[in-house]
Amino acid sequence: MPQEVNLYLVPTPIGNLDDITLRAIKVLKEVDVVLAEDTRTSGKLLKHLAISKPLQSYHIHNEHKAVEQLISRMQNGETFALVSDAGTPAISDPGFLLVREAIAAGLEVNCLPGATAFVPALVNSGLPADKFVFEGFLPHKKGRQTRLKKLAEEERTIILYESPHRLIKCLEQLKEFLGDRQASVSRELTKMFEETARGTLSELITYFTEKGVKGEFVVVIEGVS
């Protein structure tokens, strides 16, 4: 028989609450504790799903302090579900450290399939999706130019996350270092004002400068020819 799972990684909707899977609901009902990036956000989701479970805060600021105790509790028989505010845990969110330490301790880890922002953005971009590189958020300062120079040589389709107040600067720097390539920008995926804009980086800079920038963004850029 399969070993009992100690830690589940449970993707949560990135906007549309209907994107929660039946399996995710089942797991959230069965575990002992839900580890949440923000207990207020996850509390609303659990309430929507009519699930009553203890919530414990687990985020980037406390994960190093919390890991040892959590591993000990798993070894003593407790089961946990790790969720982020939106999407799949450990994808530009906390989770990697806990997974690594749980595996090192011989515990069973299981990640459920589910929502994550970069997959629909990539497929919807119209750019090649057979080979791609996911960069998450670029460094804000130190190492940013070095990373952009490396991406300029990348042949695969490139995927980035970007915040609204940095989007225009990001597009301008991509144009400067990579050239005026084809790209797409998806915002507010699965939400009411979901939008994907496609064109050259120059066209996208003009579009979002005129339209204004609101929401969370996934930027997809073609690789070098």
N, C-alpha and C positions, 0 to 999 in steps of 0.2 A: 504493500500500500504506500501511496505517496506520503512523505513526511508532512506533518501538520505545519501550516504556514504560521510564522511568528510575526511577520511584517508584510502588510499589503501596501503597495503604492497605488492610490486610487485617483485617476484623472477626474477632474470636475469641470463643469461647463465653463467655456470662456465667455459666455454671454447668454445664449439661449439655454434656459434650464432644461428644455426637452432633450438636450444632448447628453444627459446623464444616462449611463447604460443600466440595464436591468441587473447585470452582474455587480456593478458598482453599488447599487442600492442594497443588494443582498449582502455584500461584504460589510458595508457600513452598519447594517443591522446586526451582524454577527460578532464583530470585533468587540473587545473590551473597552478600548479607548481610541478616540480619533485625535491624531496629532495634526494641529492646524496652524498654518502660517499666520492667520489672523482669526482668532476664535469668534469674533463678531461676524465676519464674512461667512465662515463655515457654519456658524450657528444658524444663520438665516437659511442656508441651503438645507441643513438637517431639518429645520422646522418646516420648510416647504415640502420635504420628503416624508414628513411625519415620523422622523427617527429621533429617538431620545437616547443619546450616548454621552458619556463624559468627554469633554473637550479639553485638550492640553495644548498650550502654546508651544510651537516649535518653529523657530524662524532663524534668519541669518545671524541675529544678534545673540542668540542663546544656544545654538545648536552644539557648539563645542562643549559647553558646560553640561548639556542635557544628555549627551550620547551615552556616557558610561552608565548612568542610572537607568536609562531606557533599555540598554542591552541586558542589564541585570534583571530587570522586570520581565523581559522576554524569556530569559533563561529560567525564570521562576513560573512560567506558564501563561503570562498575559499575552494577548494578541492585540496588535495595533494596526490602524490604518493611517497612513500619512497622506494628507491632502494639502495642496497649495490653494491660494485664493482662486486661481483659475488655471485650467490646463493640467498637464502631467507633471507631478513632482520631479524635481532634479533637472528639469529643462529650464534653465535660467531662474531656478528657484531652489530653495533648500531641499536636500534629500540625498545627495551623493555621499556625504560623510556617514550618515546613518546606515545607508545600504552597505557601504564598504565595511564598516565595523560589525554589522550584523553577519555578513558573510564570513568575515575573519573569525567570528565567534562560533561558527558552525550552525548558525540559525538559518531558517528557511525564509527566503524573500520572494515575493511574487508581485510583479507589476501588471496591472490590468491594462488592456488597450482602451483608448478613449481620446478625449478632446486634447488637441494641442494646436496652437495657432499657426505654426509655420507650414504644416502639411497642406491645408486648404489654400493658403496664400501661394505656395509653390505651384500646386496643380492649376490654380486659377490664373496664374501669371501668363500662361502661354509660352513660357520659356522651358527649355529641356528639363525634364524631371527625372530622367533615368540616372543621372549622376549629379550630385549637389553637395555643397558644404554648408553646414549651419554654423554661423559665427556668434549667434546670440547678440548681446550688446557689445559694441566696440569699446575699448578703453576710452574713458573721457579725456584723459590728458596723456599721462606717461604711456608710451608704447603705441599710441594711436596711429601716428604716421608710419611707424614701422609695420604695423598690421596692414594698413592701407597699401603700402608698397608691395607686401607679399600677396595681397588679394589681387593686385593688378596683374599678377602672373598666373592666377588661378584659372584653369580651363573649365572647371565645373561651374554650374549655376550657383550663385552665392546668395545666402539668406541671412538677413540681419533683423534684429529687433531694434526699434528706436522709439524714444519718448516724444511727445508732441513739441516740447520746447526746443528739441535738438534736431528735428527732422530736416528743416531747410539746410542747416549747416552740414548735416550728414550727406544730403544729396549733392551739395556743392563740393564737398571734399571727395566724394565718390567720382564726380565728374573730373575734378582736378587730377586725381591719381590714377583713375581707371580709363578716362576718356569718356566721350559722350555715348555711352552704351544704351542698349534697350534695357528697360527695367519695368517693374511694377511696384506699386505701393498699395497695400491693403490695410484698411483701418476698420476698427469696430466689428471685427469678424463675428458673425452669427447674431449680431445685435440689430436693432431697428434701423440704424443708419449705416449699415455695412456698405462699404464701397471699395472697389479696386480700380485704381487709375493706372493706365499703361502708356508707355511711350519712351522717348529718350530721356535721359537724366535732365537735359535742358528743358524739355517739355514738362516734366514733372515738377521741376523747380518753379517754373512759371505758373503752373496750375495751382500748386499749393500756396504760393506767395499771394496769388489773387483770391483764392478761395478761403484761405485761413486754415489753421491746423488745429484739429480737435480729435481726441481719441488716442488709442494705442495703435502702433504701426508695425507692419512687417514689410520690409523692403527686400525685393528679389531682383538680382542683377545678373545679366548674362555673363558667362565666363569669356575669357579672352579667346579670340579665334585662333 
